[in-house]
């Protein structure tokens, strides 16, 4: 299913021009929402999540949702609660002792949210099936149904292409394509508001290289400081500190420890993103980690926020494109500052702990630069 999903995402333009057009269009909707606040402090979490969710929704369902659409709002809320509850203490107890699940309120709430988002996903899938045409592929759901139909007509027995795998693939893509990227964008704006001197350099580079014209992915190679800021945001925010599970493919000794073939391993990405032997100032937000002495962007081997290996994030290309375009469009249009009555020093970078790490609820001002 991973191979099929990755191939399908690429067919629908993941990391290519088609995705760029969708993201740029969504940037304009997001900017309009920011403008409604007219320089007043507001919490941007929900509206950013809706905008980011619309990118993966366009690929999965072939459509974007209006920000007021109840289906979008409910699915985003379900996803938010699932991520929050998944890291709660009682769910960790459940992981060790599954028979206790029905006795735990958080487990019951988690199961309800999973079932709710499943039913909403099924509703959208069934709506697409009503107008399904195997000769016209509109989205991921159509691609899955076309593959399933083709295998059935060829009398090929492939157990993976069934309705449960379709709905759970949709749920996984929606959740993974919404939470981490929206959190990364929220962290980036919070960090700009807290470190105004870094924001100054970002906007100086934007003004010098791009000006007021439309930003494209082609611009990234000429915006090394901005590229460094985005990479440092992903490193410093440590959004997914612990990855999904891996299994060892053979017996191996690592750092003096023996791991038998088939051992379940949970890589802790924090250990490399904050490794004192790899980063000059690991506990400080420092874009210079990704710049050489001449100010050119440099890659770092220890930069692994998307994990590595066969279970690395399959949406990495899309996430990188989203972050660059959303971030640059917003910084081209707005200057971000703490809400009235709050100083830069008072902006708290303590994360909210869930399966992923998100910023604490906060308000920022988006001051128009034009």
N, C-alpha and C positions, 0 to 999 in steps of 0.2 A: 504493500500500500504506500510505503514511503517513496518507492521508485515511481509508481504511477502518479502520486501527488506532485512530486518534484517535476516530472516531465510535463504535467498539465499546467502547473504554475508557470513554467517557462513558455509553454504554448500561448498562455494568456499575457505574456509580456513581462513577467517578473524580471526586474532589473533592466528592462528595455524601454524603448520609446513609448510604447503603448501605456505602460505603467506610469511613466513620467507625465503623460498627458492627463491621466486620471488624478494623480496626486496634485498637479498644478491646478486643475479645476477645483479640487477640494480645498486647496489653500485659499482660493478666493472666497469660498463660503465661510471658512474659518475667520478670515480677516474681517468680513462683514459682521460676524458675531462679536468679535473683539471691539469693533468700532461702536457697537451699540452701548458700550459702557462709558464712552465719552470721558476717558481719563480717570474714571473712578476705580477704586479698588474692587476686585472681584476674584472669586475662586475659578480658575480656568480648567479645573480637572475634568468636569463633565463634558464640556464642549470640545476639549481636545480629544477625549476618548471617542466621542461620536465621530469626529472628523477622521481619526485614524481607523476606526472600525469600518467606515465607509469604503476604505481602500480595499480591505480584504473582502468586504461584502460584495463589491463590484466584481471581484474575481470568482467568489463562491456562487453568488446568486445572479450575477449579471446586472446588478442595479445598485444605485446609491439610495440611501434613505434620507428623507427630510429629518432634520435634527429633532423635530417634534413628533416624529412617527413613534407610536407607542410600542411597536414591535422592536425597533432599535433600542429604545430606552429600556424596555424590559429585559432584552437579551444582554445588554451592557450591565445592567444591575445584577442579573443572575451571575454573570461572569465575575463581577467584582466580589460578590459574596462567596462564590466558590473558591476564589483565590485567597480571600481572607480566612475562611473557615479551614481550608486545607492545612494551614500552618498552626492551627490552634492546638493547645496542649491536649485537649480531649481527643482530637482526631489522631494525634500521635499515639495516645493510649489505644485507640481503636486499631491502628496499624499493627500494634503488638498483640492485641487481644481482640480479634474481629467479632467474637461472640458478644462483646459488650456494646456493639454499635447501636442497637435499638434503645438501649438505656441512656444514651448520651444525646442531649439536646442538640449540640453542634452537629452530630452525625445526622440526626433527623433533618435539621435545617439544610445541611449540605446535600443530602439526598433529594430534598424537595427542590432545591435550586437546580440540581443536575436534571431532574425530571422536567422542570419548567422549561429550561433552555432546550432540552431534547424535543419537547412538544412544539415549541416555537420553530425550531429548525425543521421538524417534520412538516409543519404547516407551510413553510416557504418551499420546501422540496416538492410537496404535493401540488402547490400552485404552479411550479415549473413543469411538473409532469403533465398537467392539463394541456399545455401547449408545446409539449416536447416534439421535436422533429429531428430524427437522427442525421439529417443532412445539414442541419444548422446548429452549430455548437456555440451556445451563448455564454457558458460559464462552466465552472468545475462540476456542478451537479449534472449538467447535460453531458459532459465528457465521461463521467462515471456511468451514466445510464446508457450511453452509446456503447461503451466498452462491454458492459453487462449484456446488452442486446446482441452485440456481435458474437460474444462467446456462446450465448444460448443458441443462436442460429447455426453456429459451427459445431454445436454439440460438444463443446469443450467444457470439461468440468473444472472450473476454477472457483474454489470455495471462498475466495476473498471478496468477490463482487456480489455482495448481497446488501439488503436494505440496512441492516445494523451497521455494517462497515461504512456505508454512505453517510448515515446520520452522525456517527461518531467521528468520522473524518471531518465533516462539516463543523461539528462542535469544537474539535481540536484546532482547526484552522482559524475559526472565529475567535476563540479564546487567546490562542498564541499570537494571532495577528493583531489583536487589540491591546492587550494589557501591557506587554513589555515595551512596545514602541511608544504608546501614549505616555507611559511612565518616563521613558527616556526624554521625550519632548518636554514634559513637565519639569523634570530635573534641570534640563538645559536652560529653561526660562528662569527658574528659581536661582540658578547659579549666576546667570547674567545680572539679575537684580541684586544679588548679594555682592558680586565682584564687578562693580561698575567700570573699573579700569580695563577689565578684560572685555566688557561689552563695548567700551570705547574703541578698542582695537578691532573688534569684529566689525563694527559699523564703519570704521574708517576704511577697512579693506573692501567692504561691500561697496561703499560709495566710490572708491578709487577704481575698482575693477569692473563693477556692474553698473553703477549709477542707478537710474530709475527704470531701466528696461527690464523685460521679463528674464528671470533667472532660469537657467537650464542646467542639466547635469554636466554639460560641457564646461561650465564655469568652475567646477570643483577643482580641476587641476591648477587653476590660476588663483585659488583661494586657500593657500596652505594654512594660514592661521585659523580660519574657520574650520577646516578639516581637522586640525589639531584639537580645537575646542570640542568638537563633536566626539572625537575619539576619547578625549580625556573625560568627557561627561560619562561615556559608557564605562570607562575604567573606574572612575571615582565613585559613581552612583552604585556600582556593583548590583545591578538590578536583579539578576538571577544568580544569587550566591552559590546555589547548589543545583547541579543539573539533573536531568532525568537519569535513570539507572542505566548502567552499562554492565556487560558480563565479560569476564576475561575469556579470550578465545583459546588460551593454552595456559599451562603452568608457567608462572613467572615469578621471579624474585625482584622486588622493587624496594629500594632504600633499606635493604636488609630484611624485608618481610616477604614471606612466601605466600603466594596466592594460587590456589588450585584452579585449574580450568573450570569455568562455569561460575566462578565467584561473582556475586553481585557487588558492583562498585558504584559509589556515589561521589563523583569528582566534586571537590569544593573549589569553585572558580575564584573565590575570595583569596585563596592561598597563592594564586599566581597574579591576580590583579593588584594585590597589595604586598607583593614579595619585595622585601627591603633590598634584596640582592639584584633585583631587576629594575627598580624604579628609584630615581634620585630622591624624591619626596613622596613616598607612597600614600601618606595620610593627608596630603594637601592637594587641592584642585590646582593643577599646574599644566597648562597646555604645552609648555616647553618640553614635556616628556616626549612629544611627537614632532619636535622641530630640531634641525641641526643648527650649527653656529651661524649659518647664512639665512636662517629663517625658512628653509625648505622643509616640507613635510617628510617625515621618516616613519617607516613601519617598525613595529617592535614585536619580537617573537612572543613576548609575555602578554600581548594583547589578545585575550581569548574570551570576550564576553559572550560570544555565540557558541562556546564550547569548541570541541574538535572531534575528529574521527567520524565514524559511520552514523553517529546519532547527533551530530552537530545540527544547529538550527537550520532547517531547510529553507526558511524565509529570510536568511541573512541578506541576500541581495536586495530584496524588496524593502526590508527594514532600513538598510543603509540609505537607499534612495529616498524613502519617506523622511528620515531624520534630516538629511541635507536640505531637501526642498521645503519642508515645513519650517525648519529653523531659519533658513535664509530669507524666506518670504516674510516671516514674522519680524525678523530683525531689520529687514529692509524698510518695513512700514512703521514699526513701533520701537519705542525705547521702554524697557521694563524697569520699574522701580518698586520699592516696598509701598504698601498701602499707606495713606496718610496716618500719621501718629506712630509709625514704626520705622526704625533705622535699619540700615543694611546689616549691622551687627546682630540685630534681633531676629533676623531671618534664620530659622532653625533648620539645620540639615540632618537632623535625626530622622531615620526612615521609619515608616510604618511596616512592621514585619508581617509578611504573608508568604505565599510561595515565591512571590517576587517582592522587591523592596520599593515602595513608593514614597513620595514626599508626604510629610504631615500636611493636613489641610491648612491652606494659607491663602492670602489675598495679595495680588500684585496689581499695579496700575500699568496699562498699556497706553503710553503717551504717543500720540501721532507725531511722526517725524516730518510730516508734510503740512 
